[in-house]
């Protein structure tokens, strides 16, 4: 099934004319799902993973370095 993204008019022969583009409804659903704003809890979870994971890795590496330097002295 096709859907018009603009305004539909009819030609003299009775054929539909779209002022925008003819888009497949499945393709349009795919585009809507890609560009839809995710729920707030998903945004929060992505931020927590993207921010806290590097901080935890940095602090763990710093702790190991501190212990190794203490043992070497």
N, C-alpha and C positions, 0 to 999 in steps of 0.2 A: 504494500500500500504506500502510495506517495502522498506527501503533504506539502503544501505551498508555504514558503517562509514569508511571502509578501501578500499582495492582494490578488484575488482571482477574478478575472473578467472572462467573458465569453466572446469568441470570434464570430464572424458572420456565418461560418459553417457549423457553429455549435460546439467547437472544441474549446476546452478551458485554457486560458492563458494566465500564467503566473507572473506577477511583476518582480518576484524575488527569484528563488531557486526551488526546484522540485527536490525534496529530500525524502529519503526512505524513513519511515517511522522508527524502524529499528536503529538506524544510524542516528536519528535525532535523539532517541533515548540514550544512546551511547554518549553522545556529546553532552547531554544534560547531566549524565552521571559523572563525567570527567570534570566538568566545570562547576558542579554543585558545591556549595560550601559544606564541609563536613560538620558533624555535630560538635558541640563544644567539648565533650569528653574525649573525642578523638584528637582534637587539636591540643588539648592539655596533655594527653598521653604522649603524643609525638614530641611536644616541647620537653617534657620530662626526660624522655629517652635521649633526645638530641642534646640536651644541656647537661644532665647529670652524669651520663655515661662517660663523656670525656673528662669531667671533673673528678669522678671516682678513679678513672685510670691514671690521671695525673697525680692524685694524692697517693695512690698505691705505689707508683713508681718513686715518688719522693720519699715515702716511708722506707722502701727497700734500700734506696740510696743512703739514707740516713743511718740505717742499721749497718750496712756494709762499711760505711766510712767509720762508724764507731768501733766495729770489730777490727779494722785494719790498724787503728791507733793503738 
